[in-house]
Amino acid sequence: MRGPNGTKWLAAAFAFAVALTGGALPADAKLPPEAADKPGYLIVGTYLIHKDALTKQNFAAAKTTMKASGQGTYYKSEFADGAWFDLSRSADFRDIADPKGKKAVPAALIDQLKLEIWIDGQGQIHSLLTADELAKQIEQLKKEADKLQKDGQTAVQDNKPNAATQQSLEQNRLEAGAAFLEALAGGNQEEASKLLGRMGDPMEALADLQTKASALGDTLGEERKKLEAQLKQAEAAGDTKLAEELQAKLKASAAAAGPLGQPKDAASAAAALEALKAKQAELEQLAGAAAKSGNAQLTAELQAQAATNQAALEAEKREVKALLTAELTKQAAALAKQLAEASAARDTATEAKLLAQWAGVEAQRKAIDSGLAEKRESLEEAMAKLETTASGQSGTAQQELEAALTKLRKQLTGAKKRELFLQLNLVESVTGEAADKVASELITELKALEKSLYSADEYKALEQLVEQIGTASAGQVVPLPVENLLTDTVSLKFEMPPVRIGGAAYIHIRPVSEAFGALVVWNDEERTVTISKAGAVLFCRVDRPEAYLNGTPVTLDSPPRLVEGRTMVPLRFVAEGLGLGVTWHEPSAIIRIDGFDE
């Protein structure tokens, strides 16, 4: 069981541990007698591994337990009479030679760690759990895997291959974990060793997942062929209802197969991409930690592996994009055909359902083509990393991370809005009752995103302003909810809600103008506002209809006003003067501004 690269991976593991933060020391658990007496043992999360048995596979599997257990990495040094050292606080190998040094950890603290798996010097794997604990953990892992399987099927049906792939990979890891513990309980060392790779190595997990998915795909293949033949017959006969039922069955069959249960397609390519991403993150962490420990040779080797993996990752990205675009184009064409049939049959309910699906697929294709989908995914990944980092910080560091998170949330909200606007634009290119219904649903989603930019306290303050404005103006000024002002790319935050005065929409000028990159100058003495941006200069005065656009006088139907001490200007004058498009939707009292640069 001892691998030829054991020493190399001990160095890599040590280097990686240098970059990690040691966790808390939870429930009581004792070391097995051999580990208590002999040096050369490494603790990684809930795993106890002898250095002679350390491999890339068991180190990777052990590493996955660190976050959930809250436990770090420790080493029982043969260079310091068997003293234990916290590797997360060590700089290099010299730190594990002084049993009285600051890096040493009392054996009593090690005894408090919760250890579950022991791999001895001969490579034999042992469970440190009681029979009851082992049974409970197997049951829990299977429950979590079942839930992920259902979530993955839903993601496939919702046409979300990346989410489905991530859920399938995590499901595979949990299933491997349950099977690993069952193998240990049954005394099957060979099977347990094989399963370690699936638990920690994303590429091995992917290979296993593809094998299982291919087998399942073969099983479901005959059923799908029959359904496809029946669908063609139903379409030829013009039986729309039966065609929809058969399409739903086909979709359910594809979901049952999972994201990889088909020949090479966008979902299987996305699975390969996720595995390469996980591999890249691991290699970069190892390379960084090796550099920190001063091991130049190991650093160079890991950096070379990372560069090779990155090239494969970029190639896989291009393949995913091409395959997914082709699949979405095919889906959109099929939906457009069904939509035309439903419209001709005046089946409004079916037409609305198909229109929403068509717009969603077309918008997804456009988002991929424009790079918006990749941008959103990058923002989500960055947020996940920052949230993990921020949870362990305090004081100034935590405040800085929270500020960065707030900025990312705002950018992510903007990306989500752009995707919804892509759908809304497509729906608005169609007329009729069904289009109105779908557009209304999309507008509701957009309003929810706009509102999400405000904290509960901020929104409450705005609601209080609404009451004050209504009372002070005796109903002459009608406030609108801040979420009723929709923008296509940027995310605006107001301290003053937009209002309607005499039928005209007014906004607090500064947030919109500055979001557009314009300079706003307020002259308190003369009560004038000057707005300038890249050659466009707007000038107006409170309560006066005379205004100027690039020096040319214009007469405003609705002059600027002071409302609750804030300068409110006619939205159309400012927006159009700065080259923005403004749309007022009377039934929903929605103001839409288009044309902001990213």
N, C-alpha and C positions, 0 to 999 in steps of 0.2 A: 504493500500500500504506500510505501514511501516513494514519493515522486522525485525524478531527477532534478526538478527545479525547486525543490524544497527550500534550499538555502537562499536562492534568489528571491523566492516569494516571501521568505521571512524578512528579507531586507525591504522588499516592497511593502509588506504589511506594516513593518515598523515605521517606514517613511510615511505611509498613509496615516497611521495612528498619531503621528506627530501633529498632523493638521486637524485632528478631531478634538472635541471637547469631552472630557470624562464626565460621566453622568453621576446621578445620585446613587447612594448605596442602599437598596431597598431590602426586601424580606430576607429572613434568616435562611442560609443554606450553607452546608459544609462541603469542603473539597473532598474528592475521593482520596483515600490514603496515599496512593502513588503520587498524585499531584501535590499533596501536602508535604511529601518527603523529598521529591526530586525536583531539581531546577529544570529550566528549559520549556516551561509551559506558558502559553499565551492565552489570555482571556479577551475575547472579542464579543461584546454584547452578552448573550447568554451561552456562548460556546467556550469550552475549555479545550485547547488544542496544543499538543506537544509539537515543538518546532520541527522534529524529524518527520512528522506526519502532515505538516502544513502544505497545502496545495492551493492553487488558484481557485479551485472549485469550493473547497470547504471554507477558505477565507471569505470568498464572496457571499456564501450562504450565511456565514456568521455575521458578516457586516450588515445584512438586512435586518438583524434583530436589535441593532443598537438603538434605533429611534424609539421603537415601541417599549423597550425595556428601560430606557434612560441610562444604560450602562455603557461605559467607555471601553478602553483597551488597557490591559495590564500585562506585565511580563515578569516571570519568576526567574531571576538572573543567575546563570551559572558563574558569573564573574563577581558576584557579591554574596557568596554563601547562601544562595537561595532566597535572597530578599526580593520582595515584590516592588515593582515600579509602575507608576502611572505614566504610560507612554504619551498621553496627550499633553503632558507637562515636560516632555523631554525634548532636547534639541538634537542629540545624536547618540551613538552607542556608548560613548564615554559616560553618559548620565546613568547607565545601569550598572556601574561598577562600584558605586559608593553606597553601602547599606545604610549609612548614617546621613546621606545627602538629602537635599530638599525634595528630590524626586521619589524617594522611597515611600512606600505605603505600608502601614502596619498590617500584619497578617490578620488581625482581628477584623479589620475593615473588609479584607478580601472574603472572609468567612460570611460576611453579611450579603454578598452578592447573590442574586438569584441565577443559578446556573442550571441549564436544562440538557445540554449535550456535551459529552466528553469524548474526545478523540485521543487515544493514548499513543505512546511512542511507536507502537507497531501498526498504527493506522486503524485499529479496531474502534468502532463507533459504539458508544453506550448512551442510554438515556439516564438522566439523573432525576427524572420525574417518578413519582409513585405511579402505580397502576391506575389509580383513580384519576390522577392529574393527567396522565397520558391519554386516557379515554376521553376526558372532558376537552382536552386541547384538540384532539382529532375531530371530535364532534363540532367544535367551534369553527375550525378551519373549513370543514365541509359546508357548514351553514353559510359562511362568508363567501365561499366559492359559488354556491348555488345562487346567492343574491347577485353576484357579479355576472353570472351567466344570463340571468333574466335582464339585467341592466344592459348587457352587451347585445342581446337580441333586440331590445327596444332601440338601441343606438343604430343597429343595422337598418331597422324599419324606418327610422327617422333620417336615414341617409347621412350618418355621422361616422365615417370610417375611422377617423383618428381616435375618437372616444371609444368606439367598439374595439379597436385594436388594443388600446391601453387596458381596457377592462378584461379582454381575453388573456393578455399577458399576465395580469395580476391574478386572474382566476386560475391560470395554469400554475403560477407560483404557489398559490394556496393549496391547490390539489396535490402538487408535488410535496408540499410540506406535510399534508395529511398522510399521503402514501409513504413518505419517509418515516414518520412516526409509527405507522402500522408495520413497516418492514422491521424497524427496531424491536417493536413489541413481539414480532414473530421470529426474531433472531436471524433475519435474512440480511447479512452484512453486504453481500454483493449488490442487492437491489437498493439498499440504503445509500451506498456509495454512488450509484448511478444517479439517484434522485437529487443528490447534493448539487449536481451541475444545473439541473432545472431550477433549483431554488435560488441560485445566485448569479448564474451566467445568463444574460439576456439573449445571447445568440443561441445557446444550447436550448433555452426555453422556447425560443422561436422555432427551432428545428423540430422540437417535439410537438409544438402546437400545430405546425404545418402538417406533420405526419398524421396526427389525430383528425385534423380538419379534412384532410384529403380522404381518409377512410370514411368519415361521416358523409362527405360530399358524394362518394360513390354510392353509399347506401340510399341517399336521397335522390340520386340522379334519375333513376327510373321514374319515380313519382313526379319529378319536375318535368320530365319529357312528356308524360301523359297530360299534365296540367297545361303545358305550352300548346300541345296539339288541340286540346279542348278550347283553349283561349282563341286560337286562330279560327276555329269553327264558329265560336260565338260572335267574334268580330265580323266574320264573313256574313253571318246571318243577321247582323245588326242588333243582336241581343245585348244592349248596354248593361243591363242589370247583371246578367250572368257573367259578362266579361269582367265587371268590377269584382264580383265574388271570386273568380278564378285568379285575378291579379292579386287580390288579398291573400289567397292561398299560396301563390308563388312567392309573395313577399315574406310570408310566415315561414315557408320552407327555406328561403335564403337566410332568414334570421336564425332558424334552428341550426343551420350549418355553421353559423358564426361568420366573422369577417374573413376567415381564411378558407372557408369550405367550398371554394370554387377555384377554377383555373386562375392563372396569374391575372389579377385584376387590381383595381385601386386599393381595395382593402388589404390584400396580401402584401402589396408593395408598401402600404402604410405600416403594416406589422414589422416588416424588415427595417423600415425607417426608424420606428420606435426603438427597436433593439439596438440599432447602430447609435442612436442618440444616447441610450443608457450606457453603452460601451464607451462612447466618447467622454461622457461625464466622468466615468470611473477612471479612464486613462489620464485625463487632465488633472484629476485630483491626486492620483498617484504620482504623476510627474512633478506637480507642484510640491507635494510633500517630500519627494525624494530630493528635489533641489534644496529644500529647506534643511534637510538633514545633512547636506554636503556630499551626497553620493553622486558624483558627476556621471559615472558610467551608467548607472541605473536611470538617471534622469534622461540621458541621451537616448537610451533604448526605449523608454516609455514615450518620449516626445516623438520618436520616429514612428512608433505604433499608432500614436494619436494622429499624426499627419496622414498616414495611410488610411486609417479609419475615417478621417474627415473627408478625404477624397471620395471614398465609397458612399459616405453619407450624402454628399452633394449630388452624386450621380443618382442615388435613390430618390432624392427630393425631386429631381427633374422627371424621373419615371413616374412617381406618384402623381405629379401635376398633370402629365400628359394622359395617363390612364384615367384619372378622375375626371378630367375635362371631357374625355371621350364618352365616359359612362353617363355623365350628367347631360351631355348634348343628346344622347340617345333617349334618356329618360324624359327630357324636356319635349322632344319631338312626339313621343308617345302620349304624354299628357296633353299636349296642344291638340292632338287629334281627338282625344276623348272630350276635351273641353269644347271643341267645335260641335261635337255631336250632342253634348248636353245642352249647349246654347240653342241649337236648332230644335231640340225637343222641348225647349222652354222649361227645363227642369232646374229651377233656380238653386235649390239646395245642393244638388250634385255639382252644378256649375260653380258655385262658391267654393265648394270643397276642392274641386279640381283646379280652380284658379289659384287658390292659396298654395297648393302643392306645386303647380307650374312655376309660379313666381318664386317660391322658395328654392326650387332646383336651379332656375335661371340665375337668380341672385347669387347662389353659391358658386355657379360657374364663373360669373363675372368677378366675384370676390377672389377666386383663385387666379384668374387671368391678370387681375390688376395688382396682385400681391397683398391684397387686404386680408385674405384668410391667413396667410403666413405671418403677417404683422400681428393679427389678433392672437394667434397661437404663441408667438414670441412674448407678447405682453402677459399672457396667462402664465407662461412658464416663469417669467421674471417675477411676477407677483407671488407665485407659489414659493419660490426660493426666498424672496424677501420676507414673506410671512413666517417661514420657518426660522429664519435668522433673527427676526425681530422678537419672536416669542421668548428667546433666551437672553435678551438684553434688558438693560435698565438705564435710567438716567439720561444723559445727553445722547448716548449712542442710540437708545430706543427712540428718542424724539426725532433724531435725524432719519432713522429707518421708517418711522411712521410718516414723516413728511414725504419721503420717497414713495412710500406705498400710496399715499393720497394722490400724488402726481400720476402714478401708474394706473390707479383706479379711474382717474379722469380720462386718461388716454384710452383705456380699455372701453370705457363707456362710449367714447367717440367712435371707436372701431365698430362696436355693436350697433350704434345708431346708423353708421354708414351702410351696414349690411341690411338693416331694416328699411332704410331709404331706397336701396336698390330694389327691394321687393315692392315698396310703395309706388315707385316710379313705374314699374312694370304693370302693376294693378291699375294705376291711373291711366294707362294707355288704352284700357278697355272701358267701355261704358256699360251701364245697366245696373240693375238691382244687386246682382251678385258682386259686381266690382265695388259698389258702395259698401256692402257688408264687409268684405275682406279689407278694404281700405280703413274702415272704422276700427277693425280689430288691430291692424298694424299701428294706427295712430295711438290706440290705447297702450300698446307696448312701448312706443316711443315716449309717450308722456310718463310712463313709469320709469324709464331710464333717465329722463330729465329730472324727475323728482328725486331719484336715488342719489343725485349729486349733493343733496342737502341733508345735514344731520337733523335729528328730531328737533333740537333747539332752534336751529336756523329756520326750519319750516314753520315752527310755532311763532317765531318772531314775525315772519312774513304774514301769517294769518292775523296776527294782532294789528299789523299795518293795514291790512285789508279792512278791518273793522273801523279803524281810525279814519281812513280815507272816506269810507262810506258815510260815516257820521259827520265829519267835517264839511263834506261837500253837499250834504243833503241829497245824495243820490245823483248829483250832476257828473261825478267822476265814478266810473264803474271799473273796479279792479278785476284783473284776470289772474287765474292761478299761474304761477311762474312756469309750471310744466306745459302750459298751453303755447309757449313760444318754442318752436322746434327749429333746430339748426342742423344742417346736413353733415358737418364734420366736427366743428369745435363744440366744446361743452361750456355753456355760459352759466355763470352763477350771479344771481341778482340779490341785492339787499333791499330792492324796491320792486314790487310786482308791476308788470305792464298794466296799462289802464286804457279805457276807452272814454273819450271826451267828445261829445257831439257826433258820435259815429266813427271818429278817427282813432286809430291805435297809436298810443304813445309808449315810449320806453325810456328808462333811465339811460342816458346816453353813454356814460363811461364804459360799462361792461361790454356792450356790443362794439363800440368803436375801438377799444383797446384789444379786444379779441381779434379784430381785423388788422391789428398792427397800426392803428391810427393814433395820432397825438391829439389829445383833448385839452383845450385851454379855456378855463372859466374866468371871466372878469366879473368879480363880485360887485364892483362899484357901478358898472354899466349894465350888468346882468346880461352879458353876451357869451355865446359859446362859439369857439372856433375849432373845427375838426379838420385835420390835414392828413393826407396819406398819398404818397407817391404821385404827386401832381394834382391830386384832387383836394380842393379847399372849400369847406362849407362854413358859412357864417350865418348866425341867426341871433335874435334877441328875444328875451322872454316877453310874452304878451304883445309882440309886434309881428304882423304878417310879412313884413319885408325881410328877405333873406338873400344870400348871395351864394352862387355855385361857380367856383373858379372865376370870381369877379363879376359874373353876370347876374344882374338882379332877377330874382324870382319872387312871386307872390304866393305865400302859403295859404291854403284853405283853412288850415288849423295852425295857429302860431304856437311856439313853445310855451310851456306853463311850469310854474313851481307848484309841486304837490308834496306836502309834508316836508318842505325845505329842500326838496331834490328837484334838479332840472329834468323835466320830461319833454322830449322832442317828438315831433311826428315821425313815426317809424319809416314811412315810405320815403320821405325827403332824405333822411340820413342813409338808409340802406341803398336806395337807388343812386344817390350821389356818390356812394363809395363802390358802386358797381355790383351790388348784391340784388338778388331777386327776392321779392316779397309777395306772399300769397296769403289772402285772408279766406278762411273756410267758415262761412257763416253758421251752418248747422251745429258745428262743434266748437265755435269760437276759438279756432286754432290759427295762430300766426306762424307761417313757415318762412324761414330765411334761408336761401340757397346761395352758394357761391363763395363761401369762406375757403381760403387756402388752408392746406393742412399745416 
